[in-house]
Each structure stands twice: as structure tokens, then as C-alpha cells.
Amino acid sequence: MLPHIRNLDCIHALTYKGKSPKIIFSYPIEQAMQDHPDAWPFKEPVDARDVPDYYDIIKDPMDLKTMSKRVESELYYVTFEMFVADVRRMFSNARTYNSPETIYYKCATRHECSHL
């Protein structure tokens, strides 16, 4: 079952500029997520030099750059649910690593609420 997604403005056919159906679903959402005001902490993978213990705590990291590459490849997201799982993982990771009073936790919550 798919969650309610608010930003599906470009879904209008089974093909869009020669792209597969999975791209039709994920590209508009992925772009809207990149453009969101709270996207800045999620645009790139966490740099282990800046946050040395991040990858000790977060075993399955996710970020918008990685998701964008996966969307562009047209090979990774076989189903829309896979895309949604990565979105959820990205925000969950932020809330797992950061405490509720941090800007990162708050950005994750606000950003997720605007898309899922």
C-alpha cells in the first residue's frame, strides 16, 4: 500500500518523455524534495570527517543525492514502494542519530510531513 503523497503533479500517463513508469512517480517527488526549504541537511551523504560516529550508528544511510542517482539510473527503483522506503529511511536516520531538539531532527520531521 502506498502512503499519501502530496506532490504528484507530473503523473499523468504511463510514459513521460520516454521514461519508465517508476520514473514518472519518483522524479517529481524527488525534485520537490530537493527544493524543500528543509532539504539542506539531506542533499549530500553525511561526511564521516564531520560526523565520525555517524556510520557506526546508522548502518543504512540515505540522502537525496543517492536517491537522485537511483532515480536517474532507471534501474534501482523497480517499484514506487522502494523509493518511498528510501525516503522514510532518510528521515528515520536523521531522527535516530539526532536528538529531538536539533535542527536536523526538526528538518526531518517537517520535510517528511510535507511529502508523506
N, C-alpha and C positions, 0 to 999 in steps of 0.2 A: 504494500500500500504506500502510495506517495504522500508526503506531507503537503500541506497547503503552501504553495509558493506564490508570492505576490508579484514577482517581476517576470512574467512570461509574455511580454508584449510582442515578441517576434515569432511566436509559434503560430503558424498559420497554414502550414502544409507539411506533407511528408518529406519534401525535399526543399532545400533553401540554398540557392546558388551552388547546387551540386553536392551539398554536404549531406551526410547521413542523418537519419532521424535523431540519433543521440546528440549530434552537434546542434541541431535545432533547439533541443531542450536545454542543453548546458551552456551554450555560448552567451545568450542574452543574460542569463543569470550570472554567469562568471564575470561578464563585463560590468553588470550592475554592482556586483560585489567589489570589484576593483575600484569603482567610482565612489563608493560609500565613504562618508566622512570618517568613519571609524575603521577603515580598511588599513590604515598605515602600519599597524603592528603585524599585519598578516601578509604583506606584499612580498616578502622575501623569507627564505628559510631562516630560522634562528641561528645566529652566528655563535658557534661554540666558544669563540675567543671572548665574546661579550658576556655570555651566559654559560660558564664552564660546566655546570652540573645539569643543564637542560636535558641533554640526551641520556643522562643516567636516569632521569625521572620519566621523560617522555620517550617511549620506545617506538612509537609510530607517528612521527611528526608529519605535519601537513601545513601548507601555506598556499597563498594564491598563485605564486609563480609556478609552483609544481602543478597545481591544478590547471593552470592555463596551458602549460606544456602538454598535459594529458589531453585536454580538450583539443588542442591544435593537432595532436598526433592522429586523432580519429581512431586510435587503436585501443586505448586503455579503457575508456568508459563504454563498456558494452551495454550497460543498462543505465537508465537515469538514476536508479537507486544507488549505483556505485558512486555517482557524482555527489548525491546527497550525503552518502556515508562519509565522503572526504570533507564535505562542508561541516558536517556535525563533528567530525574528528578534530578539525582545526580549532573550532570554538571550544570543544571539550578540553583539548590540550591546554589552551590558554587558561581555562578555569582550574584545571588540575595543577598546573605549575604555579600560578599566581594566586595571591590571596584576594578576597573579595574587595578590599579597599583600593587595590591597584588600578591604574588606568587601563592596563591590559585586560584584566578581568572584566571591567566595565565595558570596554570596547567590544569584547567578545559577546557579551550579553546583548548590548544594543544592536550590534551588527547582525547577530543571529535572529533576533526578534524581527528585524526588518525584512528578512528573506525566508525564514522557515516558520 
